[in-house]
Amino acid sequence: MSTALTYGDLSRAEQAAYDVCLRQYLKASDAKARLLADGTAQRADTAEAAMKRLRPPYHRNLWAAVRVAYCYAKIGLTTRRYTQASTRLETLIRTYAQQRGCPAFVRESFPQFPADLEPWPTLAADVSTAPTYPAALQQIIATFRAAAPDERLRLLLGYAQSLPALPAELHNARDSMEHVLECQAPVFLLAQLHEGKVHYYIDVPQEAPTVRGFAGLLHQGLHGATPAEIAAMPRDLDVQLDLQKVLSPIRLIGLTALASRMQHNARELAVTVSKRDS
């Protein structure tokens, strides 16, 4: 076994799983490229600009509203599928490498591995020398890494119980929350800025304890951090928590996707603050 993971190190089942993820990525990537080439984004911008110039009665301009809704729905769906496929492929490589104790992978050995994907910045980073996570999440990472594999799963399920309930004003306002489609259970997310700190509200059903554990862990680790702290996080949280030995790659996609969405929300809040202060 080499110190860097190669395609030949994988079992036939693992190679088949890689091939499936790669096909899904290539299909999503092609759809994204077609979206850029066919001018959908430009048509959306044009239609939205036209909408802003509308005057009553608005029902006469229904077709303009339909064009705006169609263009943005198409953009959103295509982008979401591309993000899902990218996350799935990156997580798969990280998991197989971690399971074999490999600190890297040989990109060229994996058929058609996308040049624009990077499964991890540093696979085996030492948490004591990589303070790139908010303090609360850094402490959680240290606890997980010090625990035995079976204890890590119990720790994760403990966070399922600690996830705060939604405040009363959000109980009937699900449409104001973002649906994180990559997770294997219905997950709804809302991020708000309070006194320069990001506050997260996450809703996950009780009957999905693993996904709810991801949400509880991330809520405790990121709620109350600054947008800059959250935006600076690397994309290797699943590796840092060392969960590959107790959860399958498909399960870990939920953790990676939710962390990525929370990070994206923090960046958007930071931009909003910057524009407001300028």
C-alpha positions in Angstrom: 0.0 0.0 0.0 1.4 3.4 -1.0 1.4 6.4 1.4 -0.9 8.1 -1.1 -4.2 6.5 -2.1 -4.5 5.2 -5.7 -7.4 4.0 -7.7 -5.8 0.5 -7.6 -5.9 0.4 -3.8 -9.7 0.4 -3.9 -11.8 -2.8 -3.8 -14.1 -3.5 -6.8 -17.1 -2.3 -4.8 -15.3 0.9 -3.9 -14.2 1.5 -7.5 -17.8 1.0 -8.6 -18.9 3.6 -6.1 -16.3 6.0 -7.3 -17.4 5.4 -10.9 -21.0 6.1 -10.0 -20.1 9.4 -8.2 -17.9 10.4 -11.1 -20.7 9.9 -13.6 -23.0 12.0 -11.4 -20.4 14.7 -11.2 -19.7 14.8 -14.9 -23.5 14.9 -15.7 -24.0 17.8 -13.2 -20.9 19.6 -14.5 -22.1 19.3 -18.1 -25.5 20.8 -17.1 -23.7 23.7 -15.4 -21.6 24.3 -18.4 -24.7 24.3 -20.7 -26.4 26.7 -18.3 -23.6 29.2 -18.6 -23.5 28.8 -22.4 -27.2 29.2 -23.1 -27.5 32.6 -21.4 -29.9 31.6 -18.7 -28.1 33.8 -16.1 -28.2 36.8 -18.5 -31.9 36.2 -19.2 -32.6 36.1 -15.5 -30.8 39.4 -14.9 -32.7 41.0 -17.8 -36.0 39.7 -16.7 -35.4 40.8 -13.1 -34.4 44.3 -14.3 -37.6 44.5 -16.2 -39.6 43.4 -13.2 -38.2 46.3 -11.2 -39.6 48.7 -13.7 -43.1 47.3 -13.6 -46.0 49.5 -12.7 -49.5 48.5 -11.6 -51.6 46.6 -12.5 -49.1 43.9 -12.1 -51.3 41.1 -13.3 -50.7 42.3 -16.9 -47.0 41.6 -16.4 -47.4 38.0 -15.3 -45.3 36.6 -18.1 -42.3 38.7 -16.9 -42.7 37.2 -13.4 -42.9 33.7 -14.8 -39.7 34.2 -16.8 -37.9 35.4 -13.7 -39.1 32.5 -11.6 -38.2 29.9 -14.3 -34.7 31.3 -14.9 -33.8 31.4 -11.2 -35.4 28.0 -10.5 -33.3 26.5 -13.3 -30.1 28.2 -12.0 -30.8 27.1 -8.4 -31.5 23.4 -9.3 -28.5 23.1 -11.6 -26.1 24.7 -9.1 -27.5 22.5 -6.3 -27.0 19.3 -8.2 -23.5 20.3 -9.1 -22.7 21.1 -5.5 -24.2 17.8 -4.3 -22.2 15.8 -6.9 -18.9 17.7 -6.0 -19.4 17.1 -2.3 -20.2 13.5 -2.8 -17.1 12.8 -4.8 -14.8 14.7 -2.5 -16.2 13.0 0.6 -15.8 9.6 -1.0 -12.1 10.1 -1.7 -11.4 11.5 1.8 -13.2 8.6 3.4 -11.3 5.9 1.4 -8.0 7.6 2.1 -8.7 8.0 5.8 -9.8 4.4 6.2 -6.3 3.3 4.9 -4.3 5.9 6.8 -3.3 7.7 3.6 -2.3 11.4 4.0 -2.9 12.1 0.2 -4.2 10.6 -3.0 -2.7 10.2 -6.5 -5.0 12.3 -8.6 -3.7 10.9 -11.9 -4.5 7.4 -10.9 -8.3 8.1 -10.6 -10.0 8.0 -14.0 -11.2 11.4 -15.1 -10.9 12.9 -11.6 -11.9 16.6 -12.0 -9.1 19.1 -12.0 -11.2 21.7 -10.2 -12.0 19.5 -7.1 -9.8 19.2 -4.1 -11.0 16.6 -1.6 -9.1 18.2 1.3 -6.7 21.0 2.0 -4.7 18.9 4.5 -6.1 15.4 5.2 -4.2 14.6 8.4 -4.0 18.1 9.9 -3.1 18.2 13.6 -5.8 20.2 15.4 -3.3 21.6 17.8 -1.4 23.3 15.0 -4.4 24.1 12.8 -6.6 26.6 14.7 -8.7 27.4 11.7 -12.0 26.5 13.2 -14.0 28.6 15.7 -13.0 27.9 19.3 -16.1 25.9 20.2 -15.9 23.6 17.1 -12.1 23.2 17.7 -12.9 21.9 21.2 -15.4 19.4 19.8 -12.9 18.2 17.2 -10.3 17.6 19.9 -12.9 15.6 22.0 -13.8 13.4 19.0 -10.2 12.7 18.1 -9.4 11.6 21.6 -12.3 9.2 21.7 -12.4 5.6 20.6 -14.3 4.9 17.4 -17.4 3.4 19.1 -17.4 6.4 21.5 -17.4 8.8 18.6 -20.8 7.5 17.4 -22.2 7.9 21.0 -20.8 11.5 21.1 -22.5 12.3 17.8 -25.8 10.9 18.9 -25.6 12.9 22.1 -25.5 16.1 20.0 -28.8 14.9 18.4 -30.4 15.5 21.8 -28.7 18.8 22.4 -30.0 20.5 19.2 -32.2 23.5 20.3 -35.8 23.5 19.3 -36.9 26.2 16.9 -38.1 29.4 18.4 -41.9 29.9 18.3 -41.8 32.4 15.5 -40.3 29.9 13.2 -42.7 27.0 13.8 -45.0 28.1 11.1 -42.4 29.9 8.9 -40.7 27.0 7.3 -40.7 28.8 4.0 -38.3 31.3 5.4 -35.7 28.6 6.0 -33.4 27.0 3.5 -33.9 23.3 2.7 -30.6 21.4 2.7 -31.4 18.8 0.1 -28.1 16.9 0.3 -28.9 15.5 3.7 -30.7 12.1 4.0 -33.4 13.6 6.2 -35.4 16.9 5.9 -33.1 19.6 7.2 -34.1 23.3 7.3 -31.6 26.0 8.1 -31.7 29.8 8.8 -28.8 32.0 9.6 -29.1 35.5 11.1 -26.6 38.1 12.3 -26.9 39.4 15.9 -24.4 41.9 17.2 -21.7 40.7 14.7 -22.2 37.0 15.5 -23.9 34.4 13.4 -27.0 32.7 15.0 -28.2 29.5 13.4 -31.6 27.9 13.6 -31.8 24.3 12.4 -34.8 21.9 12.1 -34.2 18.2 11.8 -36.8 15.5 12.7 -36.2 13.4 15.8 -36.4 10.2 13.8 -33.2 11.0 12.0 -30.7 10.8 14.9 -27.5 10.8 12.8 -28.4 13.9 10.7 -29.7 15.5 13.8 -26.4 14.8 15.5 -24.6 16.6 12.7 -26.9 19.5 13.1 -26.5 19.6 16.9 -22.7 19.4 16.6 -22.5 22.2 14.1 -24.9 24.3 16.0 -22.9 24.1 19.2 -19.6 24.6 17.3 -20.6 27.5 15.0 -23.5 29.3 16.7 -22.2 32.6 18.1 -19.0 32.7 16.0 -18.2 35.6 13.7 -18.8 35.3 9.9 -15.1 35.6 9.3 -14.3 32.7 11.7 -16.9 30.5 10.0 -15.8 31.5 6.5 -12.2 30.6 7.2 -12.9 27.0 8.0 -11.3 24.3 5.8 -13.5 21.7 4.2 -12.2 18.7 6.0 -14.5 18.6 9.1 -15.5 15.0 8.5 -11.8 14.0 8.5 -11.0 16.1 11.6 -13.8 14.4 13.5 -12.4 11.0 12.4 -15.9 9.6 11.7 -14.9 7.5 8.7 -14.5 4.4 10.8 -18.1 4.5 12.2 -20.1 6.1 9.3 -20.4 5.4 5.6 -19.3 7.9 3.0 -23.0 8.5 2.0 -23.8 9.3 5.7 -20.9 11.8 5.9 -22.2 13.7 2.9 -24.9 15.1 5.2 -22.3 16.6 7.6 -20.2 18.0 4.8 -23.2 19.5 3.0 -24.6 21.1 6.1 -21.3 22.6 7.2 -20.8 23.9 3.7 -24.2 25.5 3.6 -23.7 27.1 7.0 -20.3 28.5 5.9 -21.9 29.9 2.7 -24.6 31.6 4.8 -21.9 33.2 7.0 -20.1 34.5 3.9 -23.4 36.1 2.6 -23.9 37.7 6.0 -20.4 39.1 6.0 -21.0 40.6 2.5 -24.3 42.2 3.8 -22.5 43.8 6.7 -19.7 45.0 4.5 -22.2 46.7 2.1 -24.1 48.2 5.0 -21.0 49.7 6.7 -19.5 51.0 3.4 
